[in-house]
Amino acid sequence: MKLGKLETNKIHHGNCIELMKNLPAGSIDHILTDPPFAIEFKAKQLSYNRKLGNVLKGYGEISQDKYLDFSLSWMREAFRVLKETGSMFVFSGWTNLKDILIALDELGFTTVNHLIWKYQFGVFTKKKFVTSHYHILFVVKDKKSYKFNKIDHYPEDVLTVNREYWKGKKKTPTKLPLELVDKLVQYTTDPGDIVLDPFMGSGTTAVACKQLNRHWLGFELVEDYITLANQRLE
Ligand SMILES: C[S@@+](CC[C@H](N)C(=O)[O-])C[C@H]1O[C@@H](n2cnc3c(N)ncnc32)[C@H](O)[C@@H]1O
């Protein structure tokens, strides 16, 4: 199926801010995405003492002073392409969360929930707490008409899901657990809906959507990540 100029069920190579302009306004049911967080990722990798041999290179971070502009640019397109009934999950670390919140407000999104993803993390700290959560903003275009499937009787706003460790396998430096993405997709979409992830990375959103019979499409700057994502999809 085609949406404007773009094929669905495909990861398109390039800058999402430009590529999203090819999608018609009001064509997407849901956006689930995990944009770069503007943290100094390389430095962090080293201090976390991770073995980098299997980590695919190419990850580029956004500098902190450009993060608000960057967030406004992609979210402006996100707002345009979402249907009036559409919704979005945006992941964020805590360090630049303020820019994400400002951009969402400025563009007219309504925040329905501020979720926490709680994960285990074995890093040792001497004089501070160990970061073991990410933020997930659940936002909509119209607070009176959006989809929410109550797949749990008591859906709490703290989701506890362990990270995945792909020991000995090729991987991207940042990757969400499939179990978490799978759950989020079920809350906000039905089979046949169209889900967009502008920052696909290793393709977790695509894999979840394929398993759950949702249409999907996405964008990614690094070709090697697209190759890995396509292998996962096969
Ligand atoms: C945090 S990762 C996403 C990880 C993904 N959720 C997963 O589970 O693998 C963000 C991704 O966005 C990509 N990226 C950064 N800026 C981009 C842009 N302007 N357009 C498209 N992709 C971009 C990065 O290369 C990176 O793979």
PDBQT file of the ligand as one rigid body, heavy atoms in Angstrom, charges set to zero:
ROOT
HETATM    1  C1  LIG A 301      16.952   5.954  19.973  1.00  0.00    +0.000 C 
HETATM    2  S1  LIG A 301      17.173   5.267  18.396  1.00  0.00    +0.000 S 
HETATM    3  C2  LIG A 301      15.717   4.364  18.055  1.00  0.00    +0.000 C 
HETATM    4  C3  LIG A 301      15.791   2.952  18.563  1.00  0.00    +0.000 C 
HETATM    5  C4  LIG A 301      14.583   2.094  18.188  1.00  0.00    +0.000 C 
HETATM    6  N1  LIG A 301      13.413   2.455  18.953  1.00  0.00    +0.000 N 
HETATM    7  C5  LIG A 301      14.900   0.617  18.394  1.00  0.00    +0.000 C 
HETATM    8  O1  LIG A 301      14.208  -0.061  19.193  1.00  0.00    +0.000 OA
HETATM    9  O2  LIG A 301      15.839   0.120  17.780  1.00  0.00    +0.000 OA
HETATM   10  C6  LIG A 301      17.004   6.658  17.357  1.00  0.00    +0.000 C 
HETATM   11  C7  LIG A 301      17.298   6.376  15.890  1.00  0.00    +0.000 C 
HETATM   12  O3  LIG A 301      16.977   7.524  15.118  1.00  0.00    +0.000 OA
HETATM   13  C8  LIG A 301      17.915   7.647  14.051  1.00  0.00    +0.000 C 
HETATM   14  N2  LIG A 301      17.873   9.052  13.615  1.00  0.00    +0.000 N 
HETATM   15  C9  LIG A 301      18.420  10.131  14.212  1.00  0.00    +0.000 A 
HETATM   16  N3  LIG A 301      18.084  11.268  13.576  1.00  0.00    +0.000 NA
HETATM   17  C10 LIG A 301      17.282  10.891  12.533  1.00  0.00    +0.000 A 
HETATM   18  C11 LIG A 301      16.593  11.598  11.493  1.00  0.00    +0.000 A 
HETATM   19  N4  LIG A 301      16.669  12.925  11.400  1.00  0.00    +0.000 N 
HETATM   20  N5  LIG A 301      15.865  10.883  10.603  1.00  0.00    +0.000 NA
HETATM   21  C12 LIG A 301      15.777   9.526  10.690  1.00  0.00    +0.000 A 
HETATM   22  N6  LIG A 301      16.402   8.801  11.643  1.00  0.00    +0.000 NA
HETATM   23  C13 LIG A 301      17.144   9.468  12.560  1.00  0.00    +0.000 A 
HETATM   24  C14 LIG A 301      19.233   7.197  14.680  1.00  0.00    +0.000 C 
HETATM   25  O4  LIG A 301      20.159   6.761  13.703  1.00  0.00    +0.000 OA
HETATM   26  C15 LIG A 301      18.767   6.062  15.601  1.00  0.00    +0.000 C 
HETATM   27  O5  LIG A 301      18.842   4.820  14.960  1.00  0.00    +0.000 OA
ENDROOT
TORSDOF 0
